[in-house]
Amino acid sequence: MDKTTTKSFAKGRPIVGEVVSTKMKDTIIIEVTRTHKHPLYKKIVRKTVRFAVHNTIPDITVGDKVIAREVRPVSKRVHFQVVEKV
């Protein structure tokens, strides 16, 4: 998301990712993929990070794209909350 299309969020940085797991009660796992060019070899490199996200929206399934924002820690690993389904 570039700066011209970002929505206004209360606090915390927004992340956009794809849901890969919904097996927990109130938590989902999302994958955020970013690409960048390697500084020496100039090849496009893909980097994937997985986040545990607190979910309050009931109809999210595996494969959906969601926007999450950073919040205060909900538990040991959960520091993001789902804002909306894209």
URJOQUI-V778630 format. One record per backbone hydrogen bond with DSSP energy under -0.5 kcal/mol. CO is the residue of the C=O (numbers start at 1). NH is the residue of the N-H. E is the energy in kcal/mol with one decimal. If there is no record, write none. Layout:
{{CO:NH:E} {CO:NH:E}}
//
This chain:
{{2:5:-1.0} {2:6:-0.6} {7:9:-0.7} {13:70:-1.1} {15:68:-2.8} {17:66:-2.7} {18:31:-2.6} {19:63:-2.4} {21:29:-2.2} {26:55:-3.4} {27:24:-0.7} {28:53:-3.2} {29:20:-2.9} {29:21:-1.3} {30:51:-2.7} {31:18:-2.2} {31:33:-0.5} {32:49:-2.4} {34:47:-3.1} {36:45:-3.4} {38:42:-1.6} {43:38:-2.9} {45:36:-2.1} {47:34:-2.7} {49:32:-3.2} {51:30:-2.5} {51:53:-0.5} {52:79:-0.8} {52:80:-0.6} {53:28:-2.8} {54:82:-2.5} {56:58:-0.5} {57:60:-0.7} {61:64:-1.7} {64:19:-2.8} {65:86:-2.7} {66:17:-2.1} {67:83:-3.4} {67:84:-1.5} {68:15:-2.9} {69:81:-2.2} {77:79:-0.7} {78:74:-2.6} {78:75:-1.2} {79:71:-2.3} {80:54:-2.8} {81:69:-2.5} {84:67:-2.8}}
//
